[in-house]
């Protein structure tokens, strides 16, 4: 692996870590405030969207 590829890999890992931590903090805040109602609605909407997308694109 070249130096450029290793640098890109390291940058990607750092960005993924930061975004993951931010997403977890947001999720914990939503769960603490609304007792999973908002998160449950989000999961249902996202799941229905993914299933719909799969049906339409086949």
C-alpha positions as CSV (number, residue, x, y, z in Angstrom):
1,X,0.0,0.0,0.0
2,X,1.4,3.4,-1.0
3,X,1.7,6.4,1.2
4,X,-1.2,8.1,-0.5
5,X,-3.5,5.1,-0.1
6,X,-2.6,4.8,3.6
7,X,-3.3,8.4,4.2
8,X,-6.7,8.1,2.5
9,X,-7.5,5.1,4.5
10,X,-6.6,6.9,7.8
11,X,-8.6,9.9,6.9
12,X,-11.6,7.8,6.0
13,X,-11.3,6.0,9.3
14,X,-11.2,9.2,11.3
15,X,-14.1,10.7,9.4
16,X,-16.2,7.5,9.9
17,X,-15.4,7.6,13.6
18,X,-16.4,11.2,14.0
19,X,-19.6,10.8,12.1
20,X,-20.4,7.6,14.0
21,X,-19.9,9.3,17.4
22,X,-22.1,12.2,16.2
23,X,-24.9,9.9,15.1
24,X,-24.8,8.0,18.4
25,X,-25.0,11.2,20.4
26,X,-28.0,12.3,18.3
27,X,-29.7,8.9,18.7
28,X,-29.2,9.0,22.5
29,X,-30.6,12.5,22.7
30,X,-33.7,11.5,20.7
31,X,-34.2,8.4,22.8
32,X,-33.8,10.3,26.0
33,X,-36.3,13.0,25.0
34,X,-39.1,11.0,23.3
35,X,-38.9,7.4,24.6
36,X,-38.2,5.8,21.3
37,X,-41.4,7.0,19.6
38,X,-39.5,9.3,17.2
39,X,-36.8,6.6,16.6
40,X,-39.4,4.0,16.0
41,X,-41.2,6.1,13.5
42,X,-37.9,6.8,11.8
43,X,-37.1,3.1,11.6
44,X,-40.5,2.3,10.2
45,X,-40.2,5.0,7.6
46,X,-36.7,4.1,6.6
47,X,-37.6,0.4,6.4
48,X,-40.6,1.0,4.3
49,X,-38.6,3.3,2.0
50,X,-35.9,0.6,1.5
51,X,-38.5,-2.1,0.8
52,X,-40.3,0.2,-1.6
53,X,-37.0,1.0,-3.4
54,X,-36.2,-2.7,-3.7
55,X,-39.6,-3.4,-5.2
56,X,-39.5,-0.5,-7.7
57,X,-35.9,-1.2,-8.9
58,X,-36.3,-4.9,-9.5
